[in-house]
Amino acid sequence: MVHLKDASAFDYVRFVLSAVLLTFSFVCTGYAIVTQKTGFWKEVPGWAAMILFIVVLILLGVVEGLQLALVELKRQKPKTYKDSHPAAYKLGEIASRSDNIEKFLVGRQMIVVFLVFFAAKLTAITVPGQEFLFPVPDWVSTIFLETGLLASIVVVIVAQLTPQIVASIFPVQFLDILIMRPVYYSCVFLEYTDDKLVK
């Protein structure tokens, strides 16, 4: 990761191009969802589908960041944050017991797969014969829209990479967020139910 103070002219060009690509991808994906030009069920209004997409992005960000935060927490001394961040300390203690981390990782992966497939259903843009935000040649529609490439840029940057980077830099603060413990227990519970189904 490049710090702004150490960035070269080439890095600034990359930053600008990345921001433009993300903005373009988000606008196209958001427009397609709201105007119901996706493969999502037409019975669901566009505004409700957009809310669902935002919720999926938030949940995906939480489970992605939670994994990194728990891993990074092992590198820190518990005494340094026990009193200042009690929720993070407690969650770290629970996760480090027995094989809880392994159970969490299995359940987390199940949630990630579900959320990514649901996001794909929400964002698979279909525009043949329809008007779009701008004129779309068939080959552009096939390669960039119908494959979900633009939507995947939004999902990867907003809901996966960004939370992972934030959680790796600020693991204690990330784990101290109120929603982390219920999400952790949900992951462990999913692994438990999967384990029972297999047996």
C-alpha positions as CSV (number, residue, x, y, z in Angstrom):
1,M,0.0,0.0,0.0
2,V,1.4,3.4,-1.0
3,H,1.1,6.3,1.5
4,L,0.2,9.6,0.0
5,K,3.3,11.3,1.2
6,D,5.4,8.7,-0.6
7,A,3.3,8.6,-3.8
8,S,4.8,9.3,-7.2
9,A,3.1,11.0,-10.1
10,F,2.3,7.5,-11.5
11,D,0.6,6.6,-8.2
12,Y,-1.6,9.7,-8.4
13,V,-2.7,8.7,-11.9
14,R,-3.6,5.2,-10.6
15,F,-5.5,6.8,-7.7
16,V,-7.5,9.0,-10.1
17,L,-8.2,6.2,-12.6
18,S,-9.3,3.8,-9.8
19,A,-11.7,6.4,-8.3
20,V,-13.1,7.1,-11.8
21,L,-13.6,3.4,-12.5
22,L,-15.2,2.8,-9.1
23,T,-17.6,5.8,-9.5
24,F,-18.5,4.7,-13.1
25,S,-19.1,1.1,-11.9
26,F,-21.2,2.3,-8.9
27,V,-23.3,4.6,-11.1
28,C,-24.0,2.0,-13.8
29,T,-24.7,-0.7,-11.2
30,G,-27.0,1.5,-9.1
31,Y,-28.8,2.7,-12.2
32,A,-29.4,-0.8,-13.4
33,I,-30.7,-1.9,-9.9
34,V,-33.0,1.0,-9.4
35,T,-34.5,0.8,-13.0
36,Q,-34.8,-3.0,-12.7
37,K,-32.4,-3.8,-15.6
38,T,-30.9,-6.7,-13.7
39,G,-31.7,-10.4,-13.4
40,F,-33.2,-9.8,-9.9
41,W,-36.9,-10.6,-9.4
42,K,-39.1,-7.9,-11.0
43,E,-41.6,-8.2,-8.1
44,V,-39.1,-6.4,-5.9
45,P,-39.2,-2.6,-6.5
46,G,-35.9,-1.1,-7.7
47,W,-35.5,1.1,-4.6
48,A,-35.9,-2.0,-2.4
49,A,-33.4,-3.9,-4.4
50,M,-30.9,-1.0,-4.0
51,I,-31.4,-1.1,-0.2
52,L,-30.8,-4.9,-0.3
53,F,-27.6,-4.3,-2.3
54,I,-26.3,-1.8,0.3
55,V,-27.2,-4.2,3.1
56,V,-25.3,-7.0,1.3
57,L,-22.2,-4.7,0.9
58,I,-22.3,-3.8,4.6
59,L,-22.6,-7.4,5.7
60,L,-19.9,-8.6,3.4
61,G,-17.7,-5.8,4.6
62,V,-18.3,-6.8,8.2
63,V,-17.4,-10.5,7.7
64,E,-14.4,-9.7,5.5
65,G,-13.0,-7.2,8.0
66,L,-13.9,-9.4,11.0
67,Q,-11.6,-12.1,9.8
68,L,-8.6,-9.8,9.3
69,A,-9.2,-8.1,12.6
70,L,-9.2,-11.4,14.5
71,V,-6.0,-12.4,12.8
72,E,-4.3,-9.1,13.4
73,L,-5.4,-9.0,17.0
74,K,-3.1,-12.0,17.8
75,R,-0.1,-9.7,17.1
76,Q,-1.1,-7.3,19.8
77,K,-0.8,-7.6,23.5
78,P,-4.2,-7.9,25.2
79,K,-3.1,-5.7,28.1
80,T,-2.8,-2.7,25.7
81,Y,-6.5,-2.6,24.9
82,K,-8.3,-4.6,27.6
83,D,-9.5,-1.6,29.5
84,S,-9.9,0.9,26.5
85,H,-11.7,-1.5,24.2
86,P,-13.5,-4.2,26.3
87,A,-15.7,-5.5,23.6
88,A,-12.7,-6.2,21.3
89,Y,-10.9,-7.8,24.2
90,K,-13.9,-10.1,25.0
91,L,-14.4,-11.1,21.4
92,G,-10.7,-11.8,21.0
93,E,-10.8,-14.0,24.1
94,I,-13.8,-15.9,22.9
95,A,-12.3,-16.4,19.4
96,S,-9.0,-17.7,20.7
97,R,-10.5,-20.5,22.8
98,S,-10.2,-24.1,21.5
99,D,-11.0,-24.3,17.8
100,N,-13.3,-21.3,17.7
101,I,-11.3,-19.5,15.0
102,E,-11.6,-22.5,12.7
103,K,-15.3,-22.7,13.3
104,F,-15.6,-19.0,12.6
105,L,-13.7,-19.3,9.4
106,V,-15.9,-22.1,8.1
107,G,-19.1,-20.2,8.9
108,R,-17.7,-16.9,7.6
109,Q,-16.9,-18.6,4.2
110,M,-20.5,-19.9,4.0
111,I,-21.8,-16.4,4.6
112,V,-19.4,-14.8,2.1
113,V,-20.5,-17.3,-0.6
114,F,-24.2,-16.6,0.1
115,L,-23.7,-12.8,0.0
116,V,-21.6,-12.9,-3.2
117,F,-24.1,-15.1,-5.0
118,F,-26.9,-12.8,-3.8
119,A,-25.0,-9.7,-4.9
120,A,-24.5,-11.4,-8.4
121,K,-28.3,-12.0,-8.6
122,L,-28.9,-8.4,-7.7
123,T,-26.4,-6.9,-10.1
124,A,-26.4,-9.1,-13.3
125,I,-27.2,-6.3,-15.7
126,T,-29.4,-7.2,-18.7
127,V,-29.8,-4.5,-21.4
128,P,-30.3,-6.1,-24.9
129,G,-33.0,-4.1,-26.6
130,Q,-33.4,-1.8,-23.6
131,E,-32.4,1.7,-23.0
132,F,-29.5,2.2,-20.6
133,L,-27.8,5.2,-19.0
134,F,-25.9,5.6,-22.3
135,P,-25.9,3.8,-25.7
136,V,-24.5,0.3,-25.2
137,P,-23.1,-1.8,-28.1
138,D,-23.9,-5.5,-27.8
139,W,-20.2,-6.4,-27.2
140,V,-19.9,-3.9,-24.4
141,S,-23.1,-5.2,-22.9
142,T,-21.9,-8.8,-23.1
143,I,-18.4,-8.3,-21.7
144,F,-18.9,-5.6,-19.1
145,L,-22.5,-5.6,-18.0
146,E,-24.0,-9.0,-18.4
147,T,-21.0,-10.7,-16.8
148,G,-21.3,-8.6,-13.7
149,L,-17.8,-7.1,-14.2
150,L,-18.8,-3.6,-13.2
151,A,-20.7,-4.8,-10.2
152,S,-17.8,-7.0,-9.1
153,I,-15.5,-3.9,-9.0
154,V,-18.0,-2.3,-6.6
155,V,-18.2,-5.4,-4.4
156,V,-14.5,-6.1,-4.3
157,I,-13.4,-2.5,-3.6
158,V,-16.2,-1.4,-1.3
159,A,-17.2,-4.5,0.5
160,Q,-14.0,-6.6,0.5
161,L,-10.7,-4.8,0.1
162,T,-11.6,-1.6,2.0
163,P,-12.9,-3.3,5.2
164,Q,-9.9,-5.7,5.1
165,I,-7.4,-2.8,4.9
166,V,-9.2,-0.9,7.7
167,A,-9.4,-4.0,9.9
168,S,-5.8,-4.8,9.4
169,I,-4.7,-1.3,10.4
170,F,-7.2,-0.8,13.2
171,P,-8.1,-4.4,14.4
172,V,-9.0,-3.4,18.0
173,Q,-11.3,-0.5,16.9
174,F,-12.9,-2.7,14.2
175,L,-13.7,-5.5,16.7
176,D,-15.1,-2.9,19.2
177,I,-18.0,-2.1,16.8
178,L,-21.3,-3.3,18.3
179,I,-22.3,-5.6,15.4
180,M,-19.1,-7.7,15.4
181,R,-20.0,-10.1,18.2
182,P,-23.4,-11.1,16.7
183,V,-21.8,-11.6,13.3
184,Y,-19.1,-13.7,14.9
185,Y,-21.7,-15.9,16.7
186,S,-23.7,-16.2,13.5
187,C,-20.6,-17.6,11.7
188,V,-19.9,-20.1,14.5
189,F,-23.6,-21.1,14.5
190,L,-23.6,-21.7,10.8
191,E,-20.6,-24.0,11.1
192,Y,-22.3,-25.8,14.0
193,T,-25.4,-26.4,11.9
194,D,-23.3,-27.5,8.9
195,D,-21.4,-29.9,11.2
196,K,-24.6,-31.4,12.5
197,L,-26.1,-31.8,9.0
198,V,-23.0,-33.7,7.8
199,K,-23.1,-36.1,10.7
